[in-house]
């Protein structure tokens, strides 16, 4: 059974940093496009950043310049480094995997809570 397990969330103060991780199992990680989404209470889930199987990355405007998405194919792990965190970054962060050649094969993690508050 495919698993995406996020970790690294927590409570931080504004301006601090967090590094989220997503460990994947039972997929050929290197063949998957990966992404981070977040969902704040009462809001829709939205894309934060994505990275292709080839390593090309894109970012939502609200994190551009403050966050870096990366992947380690040898470890089947996705990362999101978030700097200069703001209260509006507070949300549950989800890892998402989709097989480039067959998009019907897609998976979500269970999420990790990030809370930015003084």
MORA-V661905 format. One line per field, one symbol per residue. ss: DSSP state (H for helix, E for strand, C for the rest). phi: phi as a letter, one per 40 degrees, with the letter a starting at -180 (. if undefined). psi: psi as a letter, one per 40 degrees, with the letter a starting at -180 (. if undefined). Layout:
ss=???
phi=???
psi=???
//
This chain:
ss=CCEEEEECCEEECCCCCEEEEEEEECCCHHHEEEEEEEECCCCCCEEEEEECCCCCEEECCCCCCCEEEEEECCCCEEEEEECCCCHHHCEEEEEEEEECCCCCCEEECCCEEEEECC
phi=.cbbbcahcibbcdgcbabcbbcbagbcdccbcbabbbacdgbccbcbabacccgcbbbcdcbdgbbbcaabccbfbbbbcbbfcbdcccacbbcbbacdcacccbabccgbcbbbac
psi=hhhhhiieiahiiheiiihiihhiifigdeehhiihiihiheiihihdiihideehiiiideeheeihiiigddefhiihhhifiideehihhiihhhhdegeegiiiieihhhhhi.
//
